[in-house]
Amino acid sequence: MDAGGRDRPQVISAAAIGAEIRRARMARGWPIEQLAHRAGVATNTVGYIERGERDAGFLTVQCVLVAVGLRLTCCVAEPIATGPDSPGETLRPI
């Protein structure tokens, strides 16, 4: 809760997103180089994202997610916002 007594939005960790990307890549049998090529990013970048070692930019993460066939919602299972201005809906994978 914040100082005003409201629930804070749930934050998705870089490690959680990276783990999902790695799981999807491994399920496809792709080496990291293939995913990097498909996403148009450096191999090291994919490695950093998968290990949650660095916070990559949103567009970079989005490119990697799309290249491996995922959407950001793959990592969200709880409401990401609550309060009077929020519907408080649970996001589910599409």
OpenMM code with the backbone's topology and positions (N, CA, C; nanometers):
from openmm import Vec3, app, unit

residues = "MET ASP ALA GLY GLY ARG ASP ARG PRO GLN VAL ILE SER ALA ALA ALA ILE GLY ALA GLU ILE ARG ARG ALA ARG MET ALA ARG GLY TRP PRO ILE GLU GLN LEU ALA HIS ARG ALA GLY VAL ALA THR ASN THR VAL GLY TYR ILE GLU ARG GLY GLU ARG ASP ALA GLY PHE LEU THR VAL GLN CYS VAL LEU VAL ALA VAL GLY LEU ARG LEU THR CYS CYS VAL ALA GLU PRO ILE ALA THR GLY PRO ASP SER PRO GLY GLU THR LEU ARG PRO ILE".split()
positions = [
    Vec3(0.0839, -0.1181, 0.0000),
    Vec3(0.0000, 0.0000, 0.0000),
    Vec3(0.0882, 0.1242, 0.0000),
    Vec3(0.0361, 0.2291, -0.0624),
    Vec3(0.1110, 0.3538, -0.0613),
    Vec3(0.0726, 0.4355, 0.0618),
    Vec3(0.1284, 0.5546, 0.0730),
    Vec3(0.1043, 0.6384, 0.1904),
    Vec3(-0.0429, 0.6753, 0.2060),
    Vec3(-0.1175, 0.6751, 0.0968),
    Vec3(-0.2598, 0.7083, 0.1010),
    Vec3(-0.3494, 0.5895, 0.1315),
    Vec3(-0.2893, 0.4733, 0.1582),
    Vec3(-0.3674, 0.3546, 0.1904),
    Vec3(-0.4205, 0.2799, 0.0698),
    Vec3(-0.3742, 0.3159, -0.0493),
    Vec3(-0.4200, 0.2481, -0.1711),
    Vec3(-0.3232, 0.1368, -0.2077),
    Vec3(-0.3761, 0.0348, -0.2716),
    Vec3(-0.2906, -0.0726, -0.3206),
    Vec3(-0.2055, -0.0196, -0.4344),
    Vec3(-0.0793, -0.0614, -0.4344),
    Vec3(0.0101, -0.0235, -0.5435),
    Vec3(-0.0141, -0.1157, -0.6619),
    Vec3(0.0032, -0.0641, -0.7825),
    Vec3(-0.0060, -0.1526, -0.8995),
    Vec3(0.1018, -0.2608, -0.8907),
    Vec3(0.0674, -0.3786, -0.9371),
    Vec3(0.1640, -0.4881, -0.9370),
    Vec3(0.2685, -0.4637, -1.0452),
    Vec3(0.3927, -0.4794, -1.0092),
    Vec3(0.5023, -0.4592, -1.1024),
    Vec3(0.5541, -0.5959, -1.1460),
    Vec3(0.5732, -0.6119, -1.2750),
    Vec3(0.6265, -0.7356, -1.3292),
    Vec3(0.7775, -0.7243, -1.3278),
    Vec3(0.8445, -0.8194, -1.2671),
    Vec3(0.9897, -0.8117, -1.2600),
    Vec3(1.0530, -0.8486, -1.3938),
    Vec3(1.1696, -0.7916, -1.4170),
    Vec3(1.2450, -0.8245, -1.5374),
    Vec3(1.2790, -0.9726, -1.5393),
    Vec3(1.3053, -1.0296, -1.4231),
    Vec3(1.3387, -1.1720, -1.4143),
    Vec3(1.2205, -1.2598, -1.4558),
    Vec3(1.0990, -1.2205, -1.4190),
    Vec3(0.9797, -1.2988, -1.4555),
    Vec3(0.9564, -1.2961, -1.6065),
    Vec3(0.9722, -1.1807, -1.6656),
    Vec3(0.9559, -1.1697, -1.8105),
    Vec3(1.0651, -1.2498, -1.8811),
    Vec3(1.1874, -1.2353, -1.8339),
    Vec3(1.2987, -1.3095, -1.8928),
    Vec3(1.2801, -1.4599, -1.8847),
    Vec3(1.2284, -1.5069, -1.7721),
    Vec3(1.2050, -1.6507, -1.7551),
    Vec3(1.1008, -1.7015, -1.8545),
    Vec3(0.9973, -1.6229, -1.8784),
    Vec3(0.8948, -1.6629, -1.9764),
    Vec3(0.9518, -1.6654, -2.1172),
    Vec3(1.0338, -1.5676, -2.1485),
    Vec3(1.0961, -1.5631, -2.2812),
    Vec3(1.1850, -1.6857, -2.2996),
    Vec3(1.2655, -1.7158, -2.2004),
    Vec3(1.3558, -1.8318, -2.2096),
    Vec3(1.2773, -1.9623, -2.2236),
    Vec3(1.1703, -1.9752, -2.1442),
    Vec3(1.0863, -2.0953, -2.1511),
    Vec3(1.0294, -2.1127, -2.2914),
    Vec3(0.9780, -2.0043, -2.3493),
    Vec3(0.9193, -2.0108, -2.4837),
    Vec3(1.0255, -2.0415, -2.5891),
    Vec3(1.1418, -1.9805, -2.5739),
    Vec3(1.2510, -2.0058, -2.6702),
    Vec3(1.2949, -2.1514, -2.6643),
    Vec3(1.3131, -2.2021, -2.5442),
    Vec3(1.3568, -2.3414, -2.5275),
    Vec3(1.2502, -2.4388, -2.5790),
    Vec3(1.1235, -2.4061, -2.5571),
    Vec3(1.0140, -2.4920, -2.6048),
    Vec3(1.0150, -2.5017, -2.7577),
    Vec3(1.0616, -2.3973, -2.8230),
    Vec3(1.0709, -2.3978, -2.9694),
    Vec3(1.2013, -2.4607, -3.0194),
    Vec3(1.2899, -2.4883, -2.9263),
    Vec3(1.4173, -2.5473, -2.9651),
    Vec3(1.5117, -2.4482, -3.0316),
    Vec3(1.4914, -2.3203, -3.0069),
    Vec3(1.5727, -2.2176, -3.0703),
    Vec3(1.6956, -2.1875, -2.9864),
    Vec3(1.8118, -2.1741, -3.0491),
    Vec3(1.9259, -2.1193, -2.9771),
    Vec3(1.9031, -1.9694, -2.9565),
    Vec3(1.9717, -1.9138, -2.8629),
    Vec3(1.9548, -1.7716, -2.8319),
    Vec3(1.9841, -1.6838, -2.9534),
    Vec3(2.0765, -1.7269, -3.0375),
    Vec3(2.1113, -1.6497, -3.1575),
    Vec3(1.9931, -1.6391, -3.2541),
    Vec3(1.9143, -1.7448, -3.2636),
    Vec3(1.7993, -1.7423, -3.3543),
    Vec3(1.6945, -1.6436, -3.3051),
    Vec3(1.6682, -1.6440, -3.1755),
    Vec3(1.5724, -1.5477, -3.1218),
    Vec3(1.6227, -1.4053, -3.1410),
    Vec3(1.7497, -1.3829, -3.1138),
    Vec3(1.8063, -1.2495, -3.1308),
    Vec3(1.7908, -1.2024, -3.2753),
    Vec3(1.8207, -1.2906, -3.3703),
    Vec3(1.8076, -1.2562, -3.5117),
    Vec3(1.6626, -1.2222, -3.5462),
    Vec3(1.5693, -1.3045, -3.4996),
    Vec3(1.4272, -1.2800, -3.5284),
    Vec3(1.3775, -1.1498, -3.4664),
    Vec3(1.4310, -1.1165, -3.3496),
    Vec3(1.3884, -0.9948, -3.2794),
    Vec3(1.4617, -0.8707, -3.3282),
    Vec3(1.5723, -0.8903, -3.4005),
    Vec3(1.6502, -0.7772, -3.4488),
    Vec3(1.7317, -0.7095, -3.3398),
    Vec3(1.7745, -0.7910, -3.2427),
    Vec3(1.8567, -0.7372, -3.1338),
    Vec3(1.9827, -0.8216, -3.1202),
    Vec3(2.0776, -0.7727, -3.0433),
    Vec3(2.2026, -0.8455, -3.0214),
    Vec3(2.1791, -0.9687, -2.9341),
    Vec3(2.2583, -1.0709, -2.9578),
    Vec3(2.2499, -1.1928, -2.8785),
    Vec3(2.2678, -1.1635, -2.7301),
    Vec3(2.3631, -1.0760, -2.6971),
    Vec3(2.3854, -1.0402, -2.5569),
    Vec3(2.2609, -0.9792, -2.4945),
    Vec3(2.1873, -0.9011, -2.5723),
    Vec3(2.0658, -0.8372, -2.5216),
    Vec3(1.9641, -0.9421, -2.4800),
    Vec3(1.9433, -1.0427, -2.5637),
    Vec3(1.8487, -1.1489, -2.5287),
    Vec3(1.8955, -1.2206, -2.4020),
    Vec3(2.0244, -1.2466, -2.3928),
    Vec3(2.0780, -1.3117, -2.2738),
    Vec3(2.0524, -1.2309, -2.1482),
    Vec3(2.0772, -1.1005, -2.1539),
    Vec3(2.0524, -1.0139, -2.0383),
    Vec3(1.9046, -1.0141, -2.0000),
    Vec3(1.8173, -1.0078, -2.1001),
    Vec3(1.6735, -1.0083, -2.0734),
    Vec3(1.6317, -1.1400, -2.0096),
    Vec3(1.6752, -1.2515, -2.0674),
    Vec3(1.6370, -1.3827, -2.0137),
    Vec3(1.6828, -1.4020, -1.8695),
    Vec3(1.7981, -1.3494, -1.8367),
    Vec3(1.8511, -1.3649, -1.7007),
    Vec3(1.8029, -1.2560, -1.6060),
    Vec3(1.7307, -1.1582, -1.6587),
    Vec3(1.6819, -1.0485, -1.5759),
    Vec3(1.7937, -0.9637, -1.5195),
    Vec3(1.9071, -0.9610, -1.5884),
    Vec3(2.0245, -0.8889, -1.5394),
    Vec3(2.0181, -0.7386, -1.5622),
    Vec3(1.9484, -0.6976, -1.6646),
    Vec3(1.9373, -0.5548, -1.6961),
    Vec3(1.7940, -0.5254, -1.7352),
    Vec3(1.7532, -0.4052, -1.7052),
    Vec3(1.6214, -0.3615, -1.7495),
    Vec3(1.6349, -0.3084, -1.8918),
    Vec3(1.5820, -0.3836, -1.9843),
    Vec3(1.5847, -0.3422, -2.1239),
    Vec3(1.4701, -0.2448, -2.1483),
    Vec3(1.4808, -0.1700, -2.2535),
    Vec3(1.3735, -0.0784, -2.2901),
    Vec3(1.2474, -0.1550, -2.3292),
    Vec3(1.1346, -0.0896, -2.3130),
    Vec3(1.0064, -0.1532, -2.3424),
    Vec3(1.0005, -0.2049, -2.4857),
    Vec3(1.0428, -0.1246, -2.5812),
    Vec3(1.0343, -0.1667, -2.7207),
    Vec3(1.1244, -0.2857, -2.7499),
    Vec3(1.2401, -0.2906, -2.6860),
    Vec3(1.3298, -0.4048, -2.7043),
    Vec3(1.2655, -0.5315, -2.6509),
    Vec3(1.2107, -0.5241, -2.5306),
    Vec3(1.1437, -0.6407, -2.4718),
    Vec3(1.0255, -0.6823, -2.5586),
    Vec3(0.9501, -0.5844, -2.6062),
    Vec3(0.8354, -0.6144, -2.6925),
    Vec3(0.8804, -0.6877, -2.8192),
    Vec3(0.9892, -0.6447, -2.8805),
    Vec3(1.0410, -0.7107, -3.0007),
    Vec3(1.0778, -0.8564, -2.9718),
    Vec3(1.1412, -0.8800, -2.8585),
    Vec3(1.1801, -1.0162, -2.8219),
    Vec3(1.0563, -1.1005, -2.7925),
    Vec3(0.9600, -1.0451, -2.7205),
    Vec3(0.8366, -1.1187, -2.6913),
    Vec3(0.7647, -1.1588, -2.8200),
    Vec3(0.7488, -1.0637, -2.9104),
    Vec3(0.6790, -1.0912, -3.0366),
    Vec3(0.7552, -1.1954, -3.1181),
    Vec3(0.8873, -1.1834, -3.1220),
    Vec3(0.9684, -1.2775, -3.1994),
    Vec3(0.9542, -1.4206, -3.1499),
    Vec3(0.9326, -1.4374, -3.0194),
    Vec3(0.9196, -1.5717, -2.9642),
    Vec3(0.7719, -1.6145, -2.9531),
    Vec3(0.6814, -1.5273, -2.9976),
    Vec3(0.5402, -1.5623, -3.0012),
    Vec3(0.4650, -1.5347, -2.8723),
    Vec3(0.5136, -1.4414, -2.7916),
    Vec3(0.4468, -1.4078, -2.6662),
    Vec3(0.3982, -1.2633, -2.6690),
    Vec3(0.3087, -1.2339, -2.5769),
    Vec3(0.2656, -1.0965, -2.5521),
    Vec3(0.2988, -1.0643, -2.4081),
    Vec3(0.3062, -0.9389, -2.3758),
    Vec3(0.3394, -0.8999, -2.2392),
    Vec3(0.2417, -0.9593, -2.1394),
    Vec3(0.1183, -0.9839, -2.1807),
    Vec3(0.0194, -1.0411, -2.0897),
    Vec3(0.0557, -1.1818, -2.0446),
    Vec3(0.1544, -1.2447, -2.1092),
    Vec3(0.1971, -1.3783, -2.0671),
    Vec3(0.2515, -1.3760, -1.9255),
    Vec3(0.2943, -1.2612, -1.8812),
    Vec3(0.3585, -1.2479, -1.7506),
    Vec3(0.2690, -1.1822, -1.6472),
    Vec3(0.1449, -1.1538, -1.6814),
    Vec3(0.0543, -1.0841, -1.5906),
    Vec3(-0.0613, -1.1755, -1.5542),
    Vec3(-0.0812, -1.1951, -1.4247),
    Vec3(-0.1925, -1.2778, -1.3803),
    Vec3(-0.2751, -1.2086, -1.2737),
    Vec3(-0.2298, -1.0949, -1.2267),
    Vec3(-0.2978, -1.0218, -1.1209),
    Vec3(-0.3414, -0.8865, -1.1741),
    Vec3(-0.4372, -0.8226, -1.1075),
    Vec3(-0.4722, -0.6861, -1.1496),
    Vec3(-0.3482, -0.5981, -1.1435),
    Vec3(-0.3290, -0.5156, -1.2437),
    Vec3(-0.2115, -0.4297, -1.2431),
    Vec3(-0.2432, -0.2907, -1.1909),
    Vec3(-0.3704, -0.2622, -1.1694),
    Vec3(-0.4062, -0.1338, -1.1119),
    Vec3(-0.5365, -0.1488, -1.0349),
    Vec3(-0.5435, -0.0836, -0.9218),
    Vec3(-0.6664, -0.0833, -0.8436),
    Vec3(-0.6931, 0.0585, -0.7980),
    Vec3(-0.8140, 0.0850, -0.7612),
    Vec3(-0.8478, 0.2170, -0.7119),
    Vec3(-0.9721, 0.2698, -0.7797),
    Vec3(-1.0130, 0.3902, -0.7438),
    Vec3(-1.1384, 0.4444, -0.7961),
    Vec3(-1.1387, 0.4693, -0.9460),
    Vec3(-1.0205, 0.4901, -1.0046),
    Vec3(-1.0133, 0.5184, -1.1484),
    Vec3(-0.9798, 0.3957, -1.2313),
    Vec3(-0.9747, 0.2803, -1.1687),
    Vec3(-0.9310, 0.1590, -1.2375),
    Vec3(-1.0396, 0.0531, -1.2317),
    Vec3(-1.0577, -0.0210, -1.3424),
    Vec3(-1.1559, -0.1293, -1.3396),
    Vec3(-1.1094, -0.2469, -1.2558),
    Vec3(-0.9797, -0.2583, -1.2258),
    Vec3(-0.9278, -0.3677, -1.1451),
    Vec3(-0.9445, -0.5031, -1.2097),
    Vec3(-0.9444, -0.5075, -1.3408),
    Vec3(-0.9640, -0.6336, -1.4122),
    Vec3(-0.8362, -0.7172, -1.4094),
    Vec3(-0.8539, -0.8477, -1.4108),
    Vec3(-0.7402, -0.9367, -1.4192),
    Vec3(-0.7065, -0.9565, -1.5664),
    Vec3(-0.5801, -0.9365, -1.6008),
    Vec3(-0.5367, -0.9589, -1.7373),
    Vec3(-0.4980, -1.1047, -1.7533),
    Vec3(-0.5404, -1.1653, -1.8590),
    Vec3(-0.5108, -1.3056, -1.8840),
    Vec3(-0.4415, -1.3192, -2.0194),
    Vec3(-0.3587, -1.4232, -2.0330),
    Vec3(-0.2944, -1.4453, -2.1637),
    Vec3(-0.3966, -1.4622, -2.2735),
    Vec3(-0.3629, -1.4131, -2.3904),
    Vec3(-0.4533, -1.4244, -2.5067),
    Vec3(-0.4124, -1.5462, -2.5863),
] * unit.nanometer
topology = app.Topology()
chain = topology.addChain("A")
for resn in residues:
    res = topology.addResidue(resn, chain)
    for name in ("N", "CA", "C"):
        topology.addAtom(name, app.Element.getBySymbol(name[0]), res)
